[in-house]
Amino acid sequence: MSDNKSENLSPAGASMLNRRDFLKHSSSAFGGMALAGLLANDGLLGSPIRPEIEPARPFAPRKTHFPARAKQVLVIYCTGAVSHVDTFDFKPELIKRHDTPLPGVGNTFQGENGNLIRPISQFKARGQCGKMTSDLLPELGSLADDVAYIHSLTSKTNTHGPGETYMSTGFILEGFPSMGAWTTYALGTENEDLPAFVSIPDPRGNPQASINNWSNAFLPAQFQGTPFSASKKIRHLFPPDKFSGRADSDGRELLKRINERHLKKYPGDSELAARIAGYELAARMQMSIPEVTDLANEPASILKQYGADDTKNKNRADFARNCILARRLLEKGVRFVQLFNGSYAMGEGVGNWDGHKQIKAQYPGHAHILDQPAAALVRDLKTRGLLDDVLVVWCTEFGRMPTFQKGASGRDHNPFGFTAWLAGAGVNAPFTYGATDEFGWKAEKDILSLHDFHATILHLLGLDHERLSFYHNGIERRLTDVHGHVVNEVIA
């Protein structure tokens, strides 16, 4: 046999190996397979790691990929796209060039741009670090020493619904799991008498993307967020009033015995076990939820600290009570709490931060509802030692233009550069990462995608975003899709 492979062709022109080549290539292949196996065993290939979920205890605490810096997450989500140039992203040039054209920009989302407009409130240095933040949100600004600001986020959309969905799920399209669902799928929770993932919509109504923000999508149903409120009862939690307490408890005990007997008939049926576990959690919630949602035993000083005693502004008082509820849930060990500020139920810009038309008239009212309660929540978590374990994420779907819209007194949507911030467990603070240009229009330094943002949040929880996946429709799906890198600079 010749050793020249290029001459060993079949009549169809396909290359054929001689015995020596076959042995040589086989040894390389087997060696590669062995190396791949060793690397996989050592966790060095980046292969997916499936959480080991016990069907009868789907919320039991689970191991992280590596040591975690944070154990729980609080997301404070402001709907409507908060203007970064009016809150946390100080731009002296925007003040200097007030009422002049923005070079090189014509139309944006809702039409032609007008001139550059200075921030609607003064900026001042806050904290020992001297971070410049707006008088619009002075209480949140006063937290500057505990905060890592990220000024270079970008989005793929300039529309609110898809923008919210993108921030919460990593995808613009619907049908993908939210951050909270991924987190609880991976880690379970520390309190199996309460949901692992709780979402607290604004008292005025849902965000525009509604349940997409707390959806489990194709993850198991038990990892969907459970909507809570300090001012509204949870639907279908309690039996009808005509049922006595004794009848209800006896009925639940009987149902438990029937379920256990049924489960013995189908050993190994994980879906049945998970469904029964969900029913049992619902029963336990009848005891645990009234305790955690009843704020009657909160001291008057705490109600005042949060602004929950505000008798003149019901929206502010109700949001403040939701902030207290968020703290109580975190105290009880709930893994992921998502707290919304702003709703589209009252109309565009009225109940949310969508300031297209009259931003100077709208924003102070929104700020009054958000500022004291949200800042008090973070301070309270710190005072109680909870920030040692809780990662706080403040975010919105995208930013707003440094110009006013032509013919209006508000700012258009801006996905090219905006601000979010982190505080609490594992966060390098005080710190500022990334930057927009001199006007606050486009991110130009250390530009980040939302996949990078999500990868960093997961990393702080001890999760490798490239290895946390779920096999769905032939694809290994991730929160970060096939993108994302960890922003190590914001990690302490």
N, C-alpha and C positions, 0 to 999 in steps of 0.2 A: 504493500500500500504506500502510496505517496504521502509525504508529510505536508505537501503544499495544499492548504485548504481551498485556495482560490480555484484550483483545478478540479476539485471533487464536487462536481455539480450533477444533479439528477437531470433527466431529460426536461423536466419542467423548469429547471434553472434554480432549484432550491439548494442551498448549501448543505453538505453532509459532513459529519465529523468522522474521522478515523478513530480507532480504538484509543490511541495515545491522547488525542485531543479530548475525547470523551472523558477519560479518566482525569485529565488535567482540569477541565472545566467542572467536573463533578466535585472534585476535591475542594475547589474554590467555593462552589455553591454550598456544599455541606458545611464548610468552615464559616461562611457568611450566615447560614441559618443558626449555627451554634452560637456565634457572636451575638446575633439578634436576640436569641433566647436569653443569653446572659444579661444583655443590656436591659431587656424587658423586665427580667426578674429584679434588677437593681433599680428599676424605675427611671432609666436614663434615655429611653426612647421617646418619651413624651406620649406614650400610648394612653388611651382613656382609662380612667379609674372609676369603676362603677361603685357608688355607695352601697354598702351591704345593708339593705333595708329589711328589717324583720316585719313580715306582713301584719302580724298581730300587734306590732308596736311601731308603726311607720314614723312616729315622731321621736323615737328614742335617740338620744345624743349619739353622734357618729364622729369618727376620727377625721382630722384634717389631713391634707397631703403633707404638710410640714407645720412646725409650730406657728400658731396664730398670734397676731398682735391684738386682734379684736374678737370678741365672742358674739356680739350683737350689733345690729345696725338700726339707726334711726335715720330715715330719709325725710327731710322737710322739703316738699315739692311745691313751688309757687307756679300756678298755672297762668298761662297767658303771655309768657315770655317777658320776664323782668328786664328792664333796660339796665345793662351793665354800666353804661356811661353815666347813669343817674344814681348809682348805688355804690359799687365797689371798685370800679375801674377808673381811676383818676387820670384825666387827660388835660394837662395845662394848655396844650396847643388848641384844644377844642374851645377853651375859654378865650384864648388869644384871638382865634380866627372866627369868633362868633359872627353869625349872619353873613358869612362869605360862602361861596360854592365849595363843595367837596370835589377836589380835582379828579377827573376821569370817571365819574359815576353819573349815569343818567337815570334810567328806570330801575326800580327794585320790585318788590312783591306787588304792591298796590298802585303802581304808577310812578310818575316822575317825582324825583326828589327836589325839595327846596334847598335852602341854605343850611350850613352847619349851625347848630343851636347848642349853646353852653348847657351844662347840667342845670336841672330845675332847682337844685338845692346846693348850698355851699358844701365843699369838702373840707374836713379837718383831720389833723393827725390824731390817731387813737392809740391808746395803750402805751406801754413802755417802748414798743417797737416803732411807734410813729406812723403806722399804716394810715394812708389817706383814705377815708371813707366818707360817705355823704351824710349830711344832717337829716336826710330823708329817713334813714334807719339808724339813728344814733345808738340805740341799745344793742342791736346786732353788731354795729361797728365797734362798740366798746369791748367786744370779745376778741379783738384782733390778736392779742397775745396768745390765744389758744387756737388760732386758725391757720390753715394752709390754703391760701387763695390760688386758684387756677384760672388764669386770665386768657388762656389760648385754646379753649374748647371750640370745636366746629361741629356743625350738624349737616346731614345730607338733605334736609328738607326745610322749607320755610313756611310750612303749614302746621297749624296747632295740633290737630288730631294725630297725624303721622309723627309730628315732633315729639309729642308726649309718649307715643308708642315706642319711638326710637330710644328716647331717654330711659324708659322703663324696661324695654325688652331687648334692645340692641338691633332691632329691625324696624323698618318703616312700615312694612306690611303687617297686617294682623295675623294672629295664629301662632305666636311665639311666646315662650314662658317669660315671665317678669323676673327681675332681679331677686325679689323675695322668694319666688317659687324655686329658682335655681339654688338659692342659699339654703332653704329648708329641705329641699331634696338632697342636698349634699350633707347637711349637718344636723338635721332634726332640731330639737329644741331642749331647753332645760326644764320646762314645765309642761308635762303631758296632760294637764287638766285644762290647758288653754290652747288655742290655735298657735301653731308655730309662726304663722305669718298673719299679721293684722294690718289692715288698711283703714285709715280714718279719713274719709272724705270731708271736705269743707262742710260746715253746717248748712250752707246755702245750697248745696247740691254737688253732683259729681263733676270731676274734670271732663274735658271734652272727649277724650278717648275712653272715659268711663272704666269698665272692668278690664280693658286691655292692660291697664296699669298694674293690676294685681292678678292677672290670669295665670293659670298653670299651663294652658294650651295643651301640648301633647305630653307633658309630664303627668304622672298619676294625679288624680283629682284631689287627693288629700293635701297637695301642696299649693292649691289656690289660696289666695289671701281671703281672710274673713273680714268683711266690712264691720267696723265698730263705730260708735258715736257716744259721746258723753251726754247728749241731749235727746237721743232717739233710741227706742227699744230695738233690740235685734229681732228681726222677723222670725216667726215660727220657732223661737227658742223654748217658750213655755207652753204647757198644755192649756186648753180652754179653762176659763174661770170656773165652770161647773164641775171640774174634776177636783176632788179633794186631794190634799197632799198625800194622804195614806193610799188612796186609790192609784195615784200616779207612781209612787215608789213601788207599790206591789206590782203594778203593770210592768215597770222596768225590770224588776227582779225576775218576773216570769219570762219576759222577752229574753233576758240574758241566758236563762237556762235553756230556752228553746234554741237560741243561737249556738250555744256550746254543743248541744246535742246534734244540731244540723252540721256543724263544722266537723265533728267526729266522723260523720258519714263521708266526708270528702277531704281526707287528709292530704295535705300538700297543695290545696287550692288557695293560692296566694291572693287571688282577687276576692274570693269570699272572705278570707281572713281580714283583708284590708277594709272591706265594706263593713264588716261587723265592728272593726276597730273604730271606724268613723262614726257609727251609731253610738258606740260607747263613749266616745269623746263628746258627742252632742249631749248625752245624758249628764256627763260630768260638768259640762259647761253650765248647766242649770244651777249648779252650786257655785262654780268659780267666777262666772261672769258678773252676777249681781255684786259680789264682793269687790271686784276690781273696778267696776263702772260706777259704783255708788260713791260720789264725792262728798257726801254729807259729813264724813268724819275728817275732811281736810281742814286744817286750822284756818282761821280768818286771815292770818298773816300770809299763808300760801296763796289763798284766793286773791288777795290784794297784790301780792308779788307778781302773779301771772296776769292780772287784770280781769280775772273771772268775776269780780264784784262790780264790774262796770254796768250801771243801771241805765246809762244814756245810749250805749251802743250795743245792742243785742248781738250783732254779728261778731264783735270783738270779744264779748263775754263768752259766747259759745265757742269761738275758736280757742280762747284761753282754756276753757274746760277740756277741750280736746287735747290741748298740750299737756294738761295735768294727767289725763287718761293715758297719753303716750308714756309719760314717766312711770305711771303705776304698772303698765304692761311690761315695761323694761325691768322694773323692780322685780316682777314676778317671773322673769326669765324668758319672756317671749323673744324669739330669735330675731325677727325682722318686723319693724314697725314703720309704716309708711303714712306720713302725716301731710295732708293736702291743705294748702292755703289758696283759695280762689276757686270759683265755679262758673260754669257757663249757663247755669240755670237762670241767672238774672240778666243775661244779655252780654254781648261782646263789650268788654272793657268796663262794664258796670260792676260785676262781681269778680273780676279777675284783672290781671296785669296787662291786658291787651290795649295799650295806650296809643291808638292811631289818631284820635281826633282831638282830645282835650287832656293831654297828659298832665299838665300842670294842675288841672282841676281834679283828675282822677287819682293820681298816684298818692297824694297825702292821705286820702281815705284808706287806700289799700295798705299803706305803710302803717297807719295807726292800728289796723286790725292785726297785722303781722308782728310788728317790731317788739313790743314789750312781752307778749306771751311767748314768742319763739326764743327770745333772748333769756327770759326767765327759765324756760325749759332747759336750755343748755347750762345755765348757772346752777340750777337745782341738781341736774345730773352730776355736775362737778362737786358740789357741796356734799352730796351723798356718796361720793366715791365711785359712782357708776361710770364716769368717763374713762376709768381705767379699763373697762371692758367694752364700752359702747362706742362705735364709730358713728359720728354724726355727718350726714351728707346733706348739704343745702344745694338745691339745683332748680333749674327751669329748662324749658325745651330748647330755646335759643335766645339770642340777644335782640337788640333793637338798633336801628341806624343812628349815627351821630347827627344826622340831618332831621329836620321836620319834613313831612310829606308836603308836596306843593299843594297849596290851598287848604291845608289843615294845620292844627297845632299839636301834632303828635308824631311819633316815630314809627317807621315801618319795620317789618320783620327783618332780622339779620342773622343768618346761619353761619356767617363767615368768621365770627369771633365773639365769644361771650364768656361769662364767668360762672364758676361753681366754687364751692369751698368745702373743705373737710375739717373736722375737729374731733378730738377725743382719742380713743385707743390707737396707738401706733402711728399717730400723725406727727410729722415734723412741723412744729409750730413755735413761734410765729415764722411764717415762710410765704413767699410769693413765687409762683412758677409761671413761666410763659408771659407773653405780652401781645396785645394788639398793636396796630400802628399808632401814629401820633394822634389820630382822631378817634380811635376805638372802633374802626370799621372792620378791618381784617386782622386775624391772628397772623403774626409775622415772626414770632420767636417761640421755639419749642412748641410747634403746632400739634394739637392733640385731637384725636377722634374720640367719639363716645366709647368705642371699643377699648381704647387705652384707659379711659376713665373707669370702665367696668372691670378691666383686668386688674387695675390697682385696688379697687374695692375688694374683689375676690382674694387678692394676694394678702391683704390685711387680715382677712378671715382665715388664712392658712390654706387657701385653695389655688391650685394652678389652673388658670383659665383655659389652658390648652388641653388639659387632661380631664376637666369636668365636662362630660358630654352625655348625650342621650341618643340612642340609635332610633331614628324615626324616618320612615319612608326611604330607607336605603342610604341615609346620610347620618354621619355622626354630628349632631347639632350641638352648638355651644352658644352661650350667652354672647360671646365675642365673635361669632361666625368663624371666619378663617383669618381674623385680623387681631390687632391689639398687642400692646406691650405694656409692661408695668412701669409706672412713673416712680422710679426708686427715690427720686429727690424729695418727694413729699412724705416718705416713710421715715420715721425716726430711727 
